[in-house]
């Protein structure tokens, strides 16, 4: 499942192992063994058959051969069940006839992969928790460091770096909470037999489904969901949003790392040709994940349109896309965890970039102050004239304002004193920062 060299940025070590051939085979085997256990307890198959099936190990399977045969059968479950039956026959010939009793291929595949996805989200949760902790600490540490806001990539009135980081924190916390909620809804077994009625088990089908759900620590849905992927689609949609939020954070940091900006930098990676460079390597991983997610989500949405009781093609396309989505989400979370933990911030450069605007970013402040007396339009016209004079004369915006009597007379002494004071035009930045941290913590 993992593409170690062709796609090293699209997964993590933990997720690569989780979706490896041996792990997937173990998940399929776990479902088959659990099924025989509950059926034996319910008296539907002999206990000896369940015991024999339970003795089969993953080492008994040839993953390469199964994959090759799956290309002809259209599902991994068919060759897997055939191989499992052969293994059981070698242990107890009589038990072989009870392998896969009353189940169908989709029952085993869907249930096995639901359990793997559950474990994948648990693994990603470790990175998410570490990321959230790093962002909280970063926001607190830089709560008073003033920097340029940037709207449409242009200088805007100041904010604090602590507020920017608090926005990242709250975004990842909100979006991760959605993943957890949708995961909980998707943790249901699929067990319906050939056409979803469990008819092969007569009136005991629901008993088997409920017992199997308990055995596998999953929920039992009201009915089999073999042609309804809405729960999984909702979970992947939440995962795509979370990955996109990580991508937003990565985009911000990579822009702050530009030499012309230089306000923050991650530990980064080197260049094969330019020794002086420190590339935003972690951000690049998250941005690559965010770029891939929309196409994966599109595939999964397309797979919702299934014909009748089992789809031809869309069910087969669904799980590869879901598994890839889990891995690229995990890659982004791991990458941004390391970025946030090792981020270096340069408040002096932030101050220098503020100063380089020559006070022009405070134009809004003067419009609002003077506008109280003469109205916003008149104030905006005077401020525009001051900006033009500052640019033409190579002076600061504050000096240009003070040189315009018609504008000075509309301002208070305090307004004139604080013309270039960035810390005096932060509005509710600190309150908002604290509110974001509080909302993201769930308190």
N, C-alpha and C positions, 0 to 999 in steps of 0.2 A: 504493500500500500504506500509506503514512503518512497519518495524519489530522492535519494540521499544526495546525489550530485546534480541532477537536472533541476531540482527545485529545493535547494537547501533552505531558502527563506520562507517556504510555505508551510512549515510545521515547527514543532519543538521536539526535543529529545523524548519527553514524556509522551507526547501525542503520537510521534512516530512509532514508539514501542506499542502504544495502545492499539493502533490500527495496523500493526504488523500482521503478517500471515498467521503466525502462531497464536497471536492474541485473538484474531477473528475466528480462527478454528476453535479455540477454547470457548469463545462465546457461543458459537453454534452448538458445540458439544454440551455446554452447560444447559442450554435450553432442552436439548433432546434427553439428557439425563434427568433433569427436573421433571420433564413430562412423564417419564417412566416411573419415577418415584411416587408422584401423586396418583398415577393410575393404579399402581400396585396397592397403595394405601386405600384407594377406593374400591379395590377388588376387581378392577377391570382387566388387569393382566397379572400373570403369576409374579410373585416376589422374586423368584429365581431369575426371571427374565430381566427385571429391573436391576438385579445384582450384577448380572452378566454385562448389561449395557453400561453400567457404572464403572466397570473395570477398564474400559477403553480409554486410552490416553491420546493426547494430541500428537505424540511422537509416532503414532500409527498411521498418520495421514501424510500423503505426498502433495504438498501445496501446489507445486508446479503442475502436476498431473490434474489435480482438481480444477485449476484455473483453465487449463487447456480444454478439459471436457465441458466446463461451464460455458465456453464460447459456442458450443453446439446445443446445449440444453436450454440456454437462455437464463440460467440461474445457477448459482453456486450450490444451492440446496440439493439439487438432484444428484450430482456426482458425490456430494458429501454424504447424503443418506445412503447411497449405494456403497460407498467405502465403509461407512459405519456398520452397515448390515454385514458386510464381508468380515469385518473385524469381530463382530459379535458372533457370527457363525463359527469362527475359529475357536471361540471360547465355549459356546454352548449353541449347538445347531438349533435346538428348539426355541431359544430366546430370540433368534434372528427375526422370526416372523412378527415380533412385537415392537420392532424398531419403528419410530415415527407413527405410532398407533393413533389413528384418527386425526392426524395433522396434515397440513399441506405445506409446500415449500415456503410460501409467503409467511406462514405462521412463524416458522423457525427464523427466517432471515430478519423479518421486521422486529421480532422480540429480541433477538441477539443484538441487533444494531441499536435499538433503543437503550439497551443496557450499556453498550459501549459509549454512546453519546452522553449518558448520565455520568459515566466515569470521566469522560473528556471534560465536561463542565466542572467537575470537582477539581481536576488538575488545573484548569485555567483559573479557577477561583483562588488558588494560592498566589498566582501572579497578580490577580486583581487586588487582593488584600494588601499585598506588599506595595503595589502601585499607589493605592489610596493612601496608605500610611506615609509614603514618600512625598506625595503631593500635599498632604496636610502640613507636614513639617516644613516643606518648601514655602508654602504660603505664609505660615507664621513667621518664618525666618526673614521673609522679604516683604512683610506687611507694610513697611514704611518707605520702601524703595520706589521712587516716582519714575515713571517712564512715559514715553510717547504712546498714546493710543494710535492706532493706524486704521483708517477707514478707506476702503478701496485702495489700500496700500500707500495711502498718503498720510502725512502727519495730522493728528487730531488732538484735541485737548487731552491733558495727561490723565493717566490712571496709575495705579500701583501694580508692581509685578505680583504682589501678593493677591490682588484681586484677579488678575489674569489666571494665576494658578488655581485659585479657588473655583473659577469657572471650569477649568479642566476637571478638577476634582468632582464637582457636583455633576458634571456631564457624564463622567464615567460611572459614577455611583448610580445615577438614575438609570442609565442604559443597562448596567449590569443587573440591577434589580429586575428589569423586564426579562432579561435572559433567564434568571432564576425562576421567575413566575411561570414563564412559558415552558421551561424545562419540566416543572412540576406537572403541568397539564399534559405534557407529552409522555410522561412515564407510565404508559399503559401497555399491557401485553396485547399482542395480536394472536388470537386463537379462534379460528372459525371453520377449519376444515376446508373441504373442496370448494364450496360456494358460499361459505359464511354462515351456515345454519347448524354446524356441528352434528349433522345428521348421522355421521358414521358412529357416533357414540350414543345414539338413541336419546333417551331422556337424561343422560348423565353428562351431556356436553357442558352445561353451565357449571356443574359441580367441578369438572376438570378445569375449566377456565379459571374459576375463582381460586381453586387450590393451587393452580400453577402460578397465578399472580402472587399469592402469598409466598410460595416457594422461592420465587425470583425477586421478591421485595419490590414488586410493581403494583400498580392499581389495575383493577379489572374494569374495563369500560362497560357501558350499557349494552353494547353489541360490538361485534368485530368491525374493525375500521379498514379492512383490506383495500377498499377503493376510495378512502377519504384521508388525504394527507394534510388536512387543515391544521391539526395540532402541531405537526412537525414544521409546516410552513410558517406558522406563527412563531415558533421557537427560532427558526433560522432568520426570520425577519428581525426579531429582537437582536440576534447575534450580529446581523448586518449593521444595524443601527449602532450597536456597541463598537464594532470595528470602525465605523465611520467617525464616531466621536474620538476614538484613539487616533484616527487619521487627522482629525482637526488639530489635536494637540501636537502631533508630529509635524504638521505643516507649519504651525506657529513657531515651533522650536527651530525647524530647519531654516525658516526665514530670519529668525533672530541670530542664527549662526553665520549668516552671510558676512563676509569681511567688511562690507560697507556699513553693516549694522553693528555686529559684534557685541550684542548685549547678553547673550547666553551661549553656552556650547555644551554639547554632550561629550562623553568620553570619545565617542566616534571611532572611525576606522581610517586607515591610511590609504594612500593612492599608490598604485603600482608604478606610476610614472612621475609623480610629483611629490617628493618627500616633504614639502612644506605643508601639505594639506592635512586637515582633519575633517573627514567627511561625516555628514550626519547619518551614519550607518544604521543606527537603531531606528531613527525616524524613517529611513528608506524602507526598512522592513515593514513598519506599520503602514506606510503609504502604499506599498505594494499590495498589502492585504486589503486595504480599503479600495484599491483599484479593482481587485478581483471579485470582491463580494457582490457587486450589482449583477454581474453575469451569472454567478451561482444562484443568486436569489431569483433571477429571471427563469432559470432552469426549473427551480423548485415550484415557482408559481405556475409554470407551464404544466408541470406534472400533476397539478390539482385536477386537470381536466382528464378524467379517466373514464373509459368505457365500461359500462355495466359492472360486473362483480370482480373483474381483474383485468388490469390494463395490459395492453401489448406495447411495451416500449417505455411508457412514462414511469411505471413502477420501477422498471429496470434502470432508468436514468436518475431516479430520485436519490437513492442511497449514495452513489459516488459523489453527487453534488453536496449532499448533507455532510458527508465525511470530510470533503475538502473544505467546506465552510467552517467546520469545527477546527480544522488544523490551521487555516489562515487566521481565524480569530485568535487562536492560541498563540500563534507567532507574533501577532501584533501586541497582545497583552504582555508577553514575555519581553519583547523588545522595549516597550514603553516603560515597563517596570525598571529595566536597567538604565534607560535614559533618565528617568525622573530621579533615580537614586544617585546618579553620578553627575547631575547637571551643575555646571558652574555658571554663576550669574555675576555680571559685571555692572554694579550700580554706577560706577564712575562713567562708564561708557553710556549708560542710560542718560545720565546728566548731560554729558557732552552732546548727545544727539538732541536732547531737549533744547540746549543752548543754541545749537546750530540753526534752529528755526528763527532765531532773532526775535522771539516773542510772538511770531505770527499766529501760533496756535492759541493765543489768548484773545484773538479777535472776537470770538463768540462772547467772551466775558464782557468786553467793552460794549458790544451791541446791546446786551441785556441790561447793563448798568445805565448807559445813556438812554436806552429806549424807555426807561421809566418816565423820563421827562419829555422826550420829543417823539416817542413812538418808535416801533421797531424799524420801519422802513427808512425814516430819516436817519436814525442811528446807524443803520447798516450802510447807508450812503456815505456818511462821514468816516466810518471805519474803513470802508473800501478805499477812500481817498488817502487815509493814513497809511494803509498797506502799500499803496502805490508810491507814496513819498518815501517810505522806508526802503523800498526796493530800488527806487531811482537814486536815492542819496546814499545807499549803502549803510544805513543806520538801523537801529533796532526798531521794532514796532512801538515799544514804549516811548522811545525818544520822539518818534513821529507823532504819537498821540499828544505828548506834552507840548509839542510845537504847534498844535492846532487849538487856538483859543476857543473857537466855537464848539470844540469837542470837550476841552478841559472844563468849561463852565457847566457841562452836564454831568460831571463826575464828582464824587465826594473826595475828600482828602485821602480817605482810606483806599478808595479805588485807585487813586494815582500812586499811592505808596506801594500797592500790591500788584501793579501792572505785570511784573515779571516773576511773581512768586508762584511757582507751580504748586507748592504745597497748599496754597490758599484757594485752589480751584479744583479740588478733588471731590466736591459734593459729598455724596453718601458712600464713597468708595469703601471705607473701612467697615461701615455698617453692612453694606452689601457683601463684602468679603466674609464677614462672620456669619451672615445669614446663609450664604452658600455652603460654608463648611458645616453649619448646623443641619441644614436640610439634607446634605449628602450623607451625613452620619446617621440619618434616620431618627434623630432625636427631636 
